[in-house]
């Protein structure tokens, strides 16, 4: 592992699972793509700090247009952030505007265009889903996953059922305290849902302490 000072440029992109973050780490030893799930908690911006890099190596991904992008990726072990600023146009241009969701890479999903074609074919087939199955991703409100939809009270639901959904989402850290530290080693989708739910519940991320604090 190596420790370097640098600037982490995080950009939020809207995808089929909702918004997701991609980043570039700018250091004296080079510029690297960063796709670590820990970034899912953060808002778009430029963060100055110190970074512990566990691994540096080549990686690639394919865009929905069929283009293959090869990049040098850094895997972060930890980071200490000191300052944060908004993105400039130049900062934003450092990041691919149509970069795929890292969740697709982890799940081995095809590009969005292929998924759309497959979904259209399935739509012509007789419905066979059971009444208890979750709705398909393209049938849910934009930017919401099945877990998020379950944690949002619907007409006729009791407050207790919403609490049950939150208890399932947050696991051992439920019920939530005034200050919450998320486990960034959980799967990426769960970390996204936890972060979005904390925002709905009135928490704000303290990026320096890497803790969520409830608004007073």
C-alpha positions in Angstrom: 0.0 0.0 0.0 1.0 3.6 -0.6 -0.2 6.8 0.9 -0.4 9.9 -1.4 -1.9 13.4 -1.2 -4.2 14.3 -3.9 -7.6 15.4 -5.1 -10.6 13.2 -5.6 -13.1 14.4 -8.3 -16.5 12.8 -7.8 -19.2 13.0 -10.4 -22.8 11.8 -10.0 -24.4 10.2 -13.1 -28.1 9.1 -13.5 -28.5 5.5 -14.5 -31.2 2.8 -14.6 -30.7 2.1 -10.9 -30.8 5.8 -10.0 -27.8 8.1 -9.5 -24.3 6.6 -9.0 -20.8 8.1 -8.4 -17.6 7.7 -10.4 -14.4 9.5 -9.6 -10.8 10.4 -10.7 -8.0 10.5 -8.2 -5.4 13.2 -9.2 -2.0 12.7 -7.5 1.7 13.4 -8.0 2.2 9.8 -9.2 -0.6 9.8 -11.8 -4.3 10.1 -12.4 -6.5 7.1 -11.7 -10.1 6.0 -12.1 -11.8 5.1 -8.8 -14.9 2.9 -8.6 -14.9 2.0 -4.9 -18.4 1.5 -3.4 -17.4 3.8 -0.4 -17.9 6.7 -2.8 -21.6 6.1 -3.0 -22.1 8.1 0.2 -20.6 11.3 -1.1 -22.0 14.2 -3.0 -20.5 15.4 -6.3 -17.5 17.6 -5.8 -13.7 18.0 -5.5 -12.2 16.6 -2.3 -8.6 17.4 -1.2 -7.0 14.8 1.1 -4.7 11.9 1.8 -5.4 8.5 0.2 -4.1 5.0 1.0 -4.0 3.0 -2.3 -4.2 -0.7 -2.0 -3.8 -1.6 -5.7 -3.3 0.1 -9.1 -4.0 -1.8 -12.3 -5.6 -1.7 -15.7 -9.3 -2.2 -16.2 -11.8 -1.8 -19.0 -15.5 -1.5 -19.7 -17.8 -1.4 -22.7 -20.2 1.5 -23.3 -23.8 1.0 -24.7 -22.5 2.2 -28.1 -20.0 -0.7 -28.2 -16.9 1.3 -27.5 -14.3 -0.3 -25.1 -12.6 2.1 -22.7 -9.3 1.1 -21.0 -8.3 2.9 -17.8 -5.9 2.7 -15.0 -7.9 2.1 -11.8 -6.9 2.7 -8.2 -8.4 0.6 -5.3 -8.6 2.7 -2.2 -8.0 1.2 1.3 -8.9 4.4 3.1 -8.9 8.2 2.8 -8.8 11.3 4.9 -10.6 14.3 3.4 -9.8 17.9 4.3 -11.5 20.2 1.9 -14.4 20.1 -0.6 -15.3 22.3 -3.5 -17.8 22.3 -6.4 -16.9 20.8 -9.8 -15.8 23.1 -12.6 -16.5 22.4 -16.2 -12.9 21.1 -16.6 -13.3 18.8 -13.6 -16.5 17.4 -15.0 -14.9 16.7 -18.4 -12.3 14.5 -16.8 -15.0 11.9 -16.3 -16.8 10.0 -19.1 -20.4 11.4 -19.3 -21.8 8.0 -20.3 -19.8 5.8 -18.0 -21.7 2.7 -17.1 -22.9 2.0 -13.6 -20.3 0.0 -11.5 -23.2 -2.1 -10.3 -23.5 -3.5 -13.9 -19.9 -4.4 -13.8 -20.2 -6.2 -10.5 -23.3 -8.1 -11.6 -22.0 -8.8 -15.1 -25.0 -7.1 -16.6 -25.1 -6.2 -20.3 -25.1 -2.5 -21.5 -28.4 -0.6 -20.9 -29.3 -0.7 -24.6 -29.2 -4.6 -24.6 -31.3 -4.7 -21.4 -33.9 -2.5 -23.1 -34.1 -4.8 -26.1 -34.4 -7.8 -23.8 -37.1 -6.2 -21.7 -39.1 -5.4 -24.8 -39.0 -9.0 -25.9 -40.1 -10.2 -22.5 -43.0 -7.7 -22.5 -44.6 -9.6 -25.4 -44.6 -12.9 -23.4 -47.4 -13.9 -21.1 -47.0 -12.5 -17.6 -45.9 -15.2 -15.2 -44.7 -13.2 -12.1 -46.3 -14.2 -8.8 -48.2 -11.6 -6.8 -45.3 -11.5 -4.3 -42.5 -10.9 -6.8 -40.8 -7.5 -6.9 -41.5 -5.1 -9.8 -39.0 -5.0 -12.6 -36.4 -2.2 -12.5 -38.1 -0.4 -15.4 -41.5 -0.6 -13.7 -40.4 1.2 -10.5 -40.3 5.0 -10.0 -37.2 6.5 -11.6 -34.2 6.2 -9.3 -35.7 3.8 -6.9 -34.7 0.2 -6.2 -37.0 -2.6 -4.8 -35.6 -2.1 -1.3 -36.1 1.7 -1.5 -39.6 1.2 -2.7 -40.3 -1.2 0.2 -38.9 1.3 2.7 -41.1 4.1 1.5 -44.5 4.1 3.2 -47.3 3.4 0.7 -51.0 4.2 1.1 -52.5 1.9 3.7 -49.1 0.9 5.1 -48.6 1.3 8.8 -45.6 3.1 10.3 -44.6 -0.2 11.8 -44.2 -1.7 8.4 -41.9 1.2 7.3 -39.8 0.6 10.5 -39.6 -3.1 9.6 -38.3 -2.2 6.1 -35.7 0.2 7.7 -34.6 -2.4 10.2 -34.0 -4.9 7.3 -32.1 -2.2 5.3 -29.8 -1.1 8.1 -29.4 -4.4 10.0 -27.3 -4.2 13.1 -27.2 -0.4 13.2 -31.0 -0.1 13.6 -32.5 1.7 15.4 -30.4 4.6 14.2 -28.6 6.9 16.6 -28.1 10.7 16.1 -24.7 9.8 14.5 -24.4 6.9 12.1 -21.4 5.2 10.6 -22.2 3.0 7.6 -20.3 -0.2 6.9 -18.8 0.5 3.5 -17.9 -3.2 3.0 -21.6 -4.1 2.4 -22.6 -4.6 -1.2 -22.8 -1.5 -3.4 -26.6 -1.5 -3.9 -27.3 -1.7 -0.1 -24.9 1.1 0.6 -26.6 3.3 -2.0 -30.0 2.5 -0.5 -28.8 3.2 3.1 -27.3 6.5 2.0 -30.5 7.6 0.2 -32.6 6.5 3.1 -30.5 8.5 5.6 -30.9 11.6 3.5 -34.7 11.0 3.5 -34.6 10.7 7.3 -32.8 14.0 7.8 -29.2 13.0 8.0 -26.2 14.7 6.3 -22.8 13.2 5.6 -19.9 14.8 7.5 -17.3 13.9 4.8 -14.3 14.7 7.1 -15.4 12.4 9.8 -17.1 10.0 7.4 -20.2 9.9 9.6 -23.9 10.7 9.0 -25.4 13.3 11.5 -29.0 14.0 12.0 -30.2 17.5 11.4 -31.0 19.5 14.5 
